[in-house]
Amino acid sequence: MFINILAITFVLFAFIAAFKMDSFLQGFLFILALLIVSGVLFLFISFPGLSGLSVALMLGAFIFRQNKK
């Protein structure tokens, strides 16, 4: 029950912060970024092996890209 109340409070504060931003686009991008981060965290919790593999692949691609420069 506490986690649900905490999540609802977080969403409420996120929407308040989004509406207080300078433009609609900034607020929309803020909410979109929060949704993406929440989705990635959900995938990490739901599929720990698959998400670990994807992070390893992203880190490997980043390291190999740095070596090309």
Backbone as CSV, one residue per row, in Angstrom:
resi,resn,N_x,N_y,N_z,CA_x,CA_y,CA_z,C_x,C_y,C_z
1,MET,0.825,-1.194,0.000,0.000,0.000,0.000,0.877,1.269,0.000
2,PHE,1.968,1.230,0.754,2.845,2.392,0.832,3.475,2.691,-0.525
3,ILE,3.861,1.650,-1.251,4.482,1.846,-2.562,3.487,2.486,-3.526
4,ASN,2.218,2.081,-3.470,1.213,2.675,-4.353,1.017,4.159,-4.051
5,ILE,0.959,4.511,-2.778,0.803,5.916,-2.390,2.028,6.710,-2.818
6,LEU,3.212,6.129,-2.656,4.441,6.796,-3.079,4.467,7.013,-4.592
7,ALA,4.026,6.028,-5.349,3.992,6.148,-6.811,2.994,7.211,-7.256
8,ILE,1.833,7.241,-6.641,0.820,8.246,-6.993,1.324,9.648,-6.664
9,THR,2.001,9.790,-5.532,2.569,11.082,-5.159,3.638,11.510,-6.151
10,PHE,4.476,10.583,-6.575,5.517,10.881,-7.559,4.903,11.345,-8.874
11,VAL,3.870,10.660,-9.331,3.213,11.027,-10.590,2.561,12.398,-10.463
12,LEU,1.934,12.661,-9.332,1.307,13.963,-9.105,2.343,15.086,-9.152
13,PHE,3.455,14.904,-8.453,4.514,15.916,-8.468,5.145,16.057,-9.856
14,ALA,5.244,14.964,-10.590,5.801,15.025,-11.947,4.898,15.848,-12.855
15,PHE,3.576,15.652,-12.753,2.663,16.435,-13.577,2.651,17.903,-13.167
16,ILE,2.750,18.182,-11.881,2.837,19.570,-11.425,4.099,20.222,-11.984
17,ALA,5.214,19.516,-11.918,6.470,20.055,-12.457,6.380,20.249,-13.962
18,ALA,5.718,19.337,-14.662,5.597,19.453,-16.120,4.762,20.673,-16.502
19,PHE,3.686,20.939,-15.757,2.848,22.083,-16.086,3.501,23.409,-15.712
20,LYS,4.466,23.386,-14.805,5.141,24.621,-14.413,6.335,24.955,-15.300
21,MET,6.637,24.117,-16.276,7.778,24.385,-17.150,7.444,25.520,-18.116
22,ASP,8.485,26.045,-18.761,8.335,27.238,-19.598,7.411,27.014,-20.793
23,SER,7.540,25.878,-21.446,6.706,25.638,-22.619,6.080,24.248,-22.515
24,PHE,5.081,24.053,-23.366,4.408,22.754,-23.404,5.360,21.654,-23.832
25,LEU,6.251,21.980,-24.776,7.191,20.981,-25.280,8.135,20.496,-24.184
26,GLN,8.622,21.411,-23.344,9.496,21.000,-22.241,8.759,20.081,-21.267
27,GLY,7.518,20.420,-20.948,6.721,19.576,-20.058,6.457,18.212,-20.654
28,PHE,6.143,18.190,-21.945,5.885,16.924,-22.628,7.137,16.055,-22.661
29,LEU,8.272,16.651,-22.968,9.524,15.888,-23.003,9.916,15.388,-21.616
30,PHE,9.614,16.172,-20.582,9.880,15.748,-19.209,9.058,14.517,-18.855
31,ILE,7.768,14.546,-19.168,6.902,13.391,-18.895,7.336,12.199,-19.740
32,LEU,7.709,12.443,-20.991,8.182,11.361,-21.853,9.459,10.729,-21.302
33,ALA,10.384,11.545,-20.809,11.620,11.021,-20.220,11.318,10.194,-18.979
34,LEU,10.382,10.658,-18.155,10.007,9.878,-16.968,9.385,8.543,-17.354
35,LEU,8.564,8.543,-18.398,7.964,7.283,-18.850,9.019,6.319,-19.377
36,ILE,9.998,6.821,-20.088,11.057,5.957,-20.622,11.891,5.369,-19.490
37,VAL,12.259,6.199,-18.521,13.047,5.704,-17.384,12.238,4.683,-16.585
38,SER,10.964,4.950,-16.363,10.119,4.003,-15.633,9.977,2.691,-16.394
39,GLY,9.844,2.776,-17.719,9.743,1.565,-18.524,11.002,0.730,-18.486
40,VAL,12.153,1.398,-18.536,13.420,0.666,-18.459,13.578,0.003,-17.096
41,LEU,13.231,0.721,-16.038,13.298,0.115,-14.701,12.343,-1.063,-14.580
42,PHE,11.154,-0.947,-15.177,10.205,-2.060,-15.163,10.779,-3.272,-15.885
43,LEU,11.464,-3.031,-17.016,12.076,-4.145,-17.739,13.206,-4.778,-16.930
44,PHE,13.989,-3.950,-16.223,15.048,-4.500,-15.382,14.472,-5.404,-14.298
45,ILE,13.340,-5.015,-13.726,12.738,-5.810,-12.652,12.069,-7.059,-13.218
46,SER,11.386,-6.904,-14.357,10.627,-8.031,-14.915,11.512,-9.079,-15.585
47,PHE,12.523,-8.626,-16.323,13.376,-9.540,-17.084,14.837,-9.267,-16.752
48,PRO,15.318,-9.733,-15.608,16.685,-9.373,-15.204,17.763,-9.902,-16.146
49,GLY,17.619,-11.093,-16.677,18.649,-11.629,-17.567,18.696,-10.912,-18.894
50,LEU,17.529,-10.677,-19.483,17.442,-10.017,-20.780,17.919,-8.571,-20.683
51,SER,17.529,-7.880,-19.621,17.939,-6.479,-19.495,19.434,-6.375,-19.204
52,GLY,19.984,-7.316,-18.445,21.426,-7.307,-18.216,22.192,-7.526,-19.506
53,LEU,21.689,-8.407,-20.341,22.319,-8.653,-21.640,22.247,-7.405,-22.525
54,SER,21.109,-6.731,-22.509,20.979,-5.529,-23.338,21.900,-4.417,-22.845
55,VAL,22.059,-4.285,-21.525,22.974,-3.271,-20.989,24.409,-3.615,-21.362
56,ALA,24.762,-4.889,-21.293,26.110,-5.305,-21.677,26.373,-4.997,-23.154
57,LEU,25.387,-5.239,-24.010,25.541,-4.924,-25.431,25.677,-3.427,-25.668
58,MET,24.878,-2.620,-24.943,24.978,-1.164,-25.101,26.324,-0.651,-24.623
59,LEU,26.822,-1.182,-23.507,28.135,-0.762,-23.013,29.241,-1.183,-23.980
60,GLY,29.131,-2.375,-24.511,30.119,-2.830,-25.483,30.114,-1.972,-26.734
61,ALA,28.918,-1.616,-27.222,28.832,-0.749,-28.401,29.414,0.624,-28.096
62,PHE,29.174,1.133,-26.909,29.719,2.440,-26.521,31.239,2.393,-26.451
63,ILE,31.782,1.335,-25.869,33.240,1.215,-25.741,33.884,1.080,-27.116
64,PHE,33.306,0.239,-27.980,33.885,0.068,-29.319,33.762,1.350,-30.144
65,ARG,32.703,2.097,-29.941,32.549,3.365,-30.657,33.597,4.380,-30.195
66,GLN,33.939,4.356,-28.914,34.947,5.266,-28.407,36.336,4.944,-28.984
67,ASN,36.578,3.655,-29.225,37.878,3.261,-29.774,38.037,3.685,-31.229
68,LYS,36.946,3.863,-31.953,37.023,4.262,-33.359,37.441,5.712,-33.514
69,LYS,37.194,6.537,-32.531,37.480,7.974,-32.653,38.920,8.278,-32.475
